[in-house]
Amino acid sequence: MVQRSANYAAKMRVSACVASLVLSAFVTFCAAAGQQAEDRKPSVSDQPFTTEQIAVYRAVLVSWYQGDKGSINLSIQTSPVDLSDDSFDKACIKGLVLDKVQVAQVHRFRVEDSRQLGFDNLRLVDPELQAKEVHKNVPGTAIREGKSVDEAVNNGFAHGLLTLGEIQFDQNHTHALVSFSFWCGSLCGHGTTMLMEKKGGVWILMKQCGGWVS
């Protein structure tokens, strides 16, 4: 059996969801996930990512992407650690002692970082500007305008915004906790927190610690 990526599975869920939207005329509006303004913006660190952090992010992208040929619009800025995230399964880190992080601090990817992530079809984007592109290419809207479900969903994903979260290592730096979110409009998005493990010098996905789908 061919293993399907989280990205592909999400597309299938979105296809079913937007098709249902078209058939259900009473659904006319959905709030865009993740676009509510923050009362307090996090500070941006002036420190570059370490080689170890880039290796973790590369492993997360590989696990999420799994050979999909679509483009990746990666937010140039990470998202801060959210200790109040209700979707996070705290049992996932049982027995681990995590390093402390600054919860109100984020980092920015540089051009040289994007090269090290190892994806030719990855581009760094301003999240606020990309959000406008997402709004212009919402799958549900495209379907109502006459596009097929597959065409609308693929176009929505091509303009979607991927955001990686700040990394929390354990004290031995053999495990790393990192979140990601992918947003492509109303009823079009998913995210999770991944527990990564370093084995033989290589970071791999150990398990997913909860998640959400819109």
Secondary structure, DSSP 8 states (H G I E B T S, - for coil): -----HHHHHHHHHHHHHHHHHH-TT------TT-S--SS--EE-SS---HHHHHHHHHHHHHHHTT--S-EEEESB-B---TT-TTB-GGGGTT--B----TTEE-B--HHHHHHHT-TTEEEE-HHHHHHHHHHT-HHHHHHTT--HHHHHHHHHHT-EEEEB--EEBTTSSEEEEEEEEE-STT-EEEEEEEEEEETTEEEEEEEEEEEE-
